[in-house]
Amino acid sequence: MTRKQRRLVLIGAGGAVLAVAAVLVLTALRDSIVFFNSPTDVIEKQVQPGTRIRLGGLVQPGTITRKDVDAVFDVTDGKNVVRVTYRGILPDLFREGQGVVAEGTLIDATSFRADTVLAKHDETYMPKEVADALKRQGHWKDDYGKKEGAAKQ
């Protein structure tokens, strides 16, 4: 084998190793790349208790209870509901009927312990992933698209 051939073989082998490594990393992170899971996703994917995830949806009206820095509320996507417990100060914009993403640990299919709660920043903004999940569940505000189109113009 000439020097040029050995160099090409080494470059090819290095490229193959990098390709295999990339496939392994993407396969391992397949479920972690999701920005959040809706309550229906949690039930359908049968997420194991103790798994750290982001849960997104709407705060169900009439379910918020607060005692000092402890809060309990339900997150829904219009089809399923997950009870969230949180210890800490909730964001100022957190309220019933608003979009929320909670990060924490799944206790079981209907219970979630959050260590971070994120609320949307104003009444016209909604993360694309939350909007898509709500559209799939048929729980969508008709005037949201009109406000979004007006804001872009």
C-alpha positions in Angstrom: 0.0 0.0 0.0 1.3 3.4 -0.9 1.3 6.3 1.5 -1.6 8.0 -0.2 -3.7 4.8 0.0 -2.9 4.5 3.8 -3.9 8.1 4.4 -7.2 7.6 2.5 -8.0 4.4 4.5 -7.3 6.3 7.8 -9.5 9.2 6.8 -12.3 6.8 5.7 -12.0 4.9 9.0 -12.0 8.1 11.0 -15.1 9.3 9.2 -16.9 6.0 9.8 -16.1 6.2 13.5 -17.5 9.7 13.7 -20.6 8.7 11.8 -21.2 5.8 14.2 -20.6 8.0 17.2 -23.1 10.6 15.9 -25.8 7.9 15.3 -25.3 6.6 18.8 -25.6 10.0 20.4 -28.7 10.9 18.4 -30.3 7.6 19.3 -29.6 8.0 23.0 -30.9 11.6 23.0 -34.0 10.8 20.8 -36.5 11.3 23.7 -34.6 14.1 25.4 -34.6 16.4 22.3 -38.3 17.2 22.9 -38.9 20.7 24.3 -41.7 19.4 26.4 -44.3 16.7 26.7 -48.0 17.3 26.9 -50.1 15.3 29.4 -51.3 13.1 26.5 -47.7 12.5 25.5 -46.8 11.4 29.0 -49.7 8.8 29.1 -49.2 7.6 25.5 -45.4 7.2 25.7 -45.8 5.5 29.1 -43.0 7.7 30.6 -41.5 5.9 33.6 -42.0 7.4 37.1 -38.8 9.2 38.2 -38.0 10.4 34.7 -37.0 14.0 34.4 -39.1 15.8 31.8 -40.7 19.1 30.8 -44.4 19.1 31.0 -46.3 21.7 28.9 -49.9 22.7 28.5 -52.5 25.0 29.9 -53.2 25.6 33.6 -56.7 24.2 34.2 -59.0 26.9 35.6 -60.1 26.3 39.2 -57.2 24.0 40.2 -54.6 26.3 41.6 -54.1 26.0 45.4 -51.4 27.9 47.2 -50.1 27.6 50.8 -47.0 29.8 51.5 -44.5 28.8 48.8 -46.2 25.5 47.9 -48.5 25.4 44.9 -50.6 22.6 43.4 -52.3 23.0 40.0 -53.4 20.9 37.0 -51.9 21.1 33.5 -54.1 20.0 30.6 -53.9 19.7 26.9 -57.7 19.5 26.5 -57.6 15.7 26.6 -55.6 14.6 29.7 -54.7 16.2 33.0 -51.5 16.0 35.1 -51.4 17.3 38.7 -48.3 19.4 39.3 -46.8 20.2 42.7 -44.3 23.0 43.0 -42.4 24.5 45.9 -41.2 28.0 45.1 -42.4 31.4 43.9 -44.5 31.1 40.8 -43.9 33.6 37.9 -45.9 36.8 38.0 -47.6 35.9 34.7 -48.7 32.4 36.0 -52.5 32.2 36.1 -55.4 29.9 35.2 -56.0 29.2 31.5 -52.5 30.3 30.5 -49.7 28.3 28.9 -47.1 26.9 31.2 -44.0 24.6 30.9 -42.9 22.9 34.1 -39.6 21.1 34.5 -39.2 18.3 37.0 -39.8 14.7 37.8 -42.7 12.5 37.0 -44.2 10.8 40.1 -46.7 8.7 38.1 -48.8 9.1 35.0 -51.0 11.7 36.6 -48.6 13.4 39.1 -45.6 15.6 38.5 -43.2 17.3 40.9 -41.8 20.5 39.3 -38.7 22.4 40.3 -39.0 25.1 37.6 -42.2 26.7 36.3 -42.2 28.9 33.2 -45.1 31.0 32.1 -45.6 32.7 28.8 -44.6 36.4 28.8 -47.7 38.0 27.4 -51.2 37.2 26.1 -50.2 37.0 22.4 -47.1 34.7 22.7 -47.3 31.0 22.8 -44.3 28.6 22.1 -44.8 26.9 18.7 -44.6 23.5 20.4 -47.4 24.3 22.8 -49.6 25.7 20.0 -49.0 22.5 17.9 -49.9 20.3 20.8 -53.1 22.2 21.4 -54.0 22.0 17.7 -53.5 18.3 17.7 -55.8 18.0 20.7 -58.4 20.3 19.2 -58.1 22.8 22.1 -57.1 25.9 20.2 -58.0 29.6 20.4 -59.4 30.7 17.0 -58.2 34.3 17.3 -54.5 33.3 18.1 -53.5 33.0 14.4 -55.1 36.4 13.7 -53.1 38.1 16.4 -49.9 36.3 15.3 -50.4 37.4 11.7 -51.1 41.0 12.8 -48.0 41.1 14.9 -45.8 40.0 11.9 -47.2 42.8 9.6 
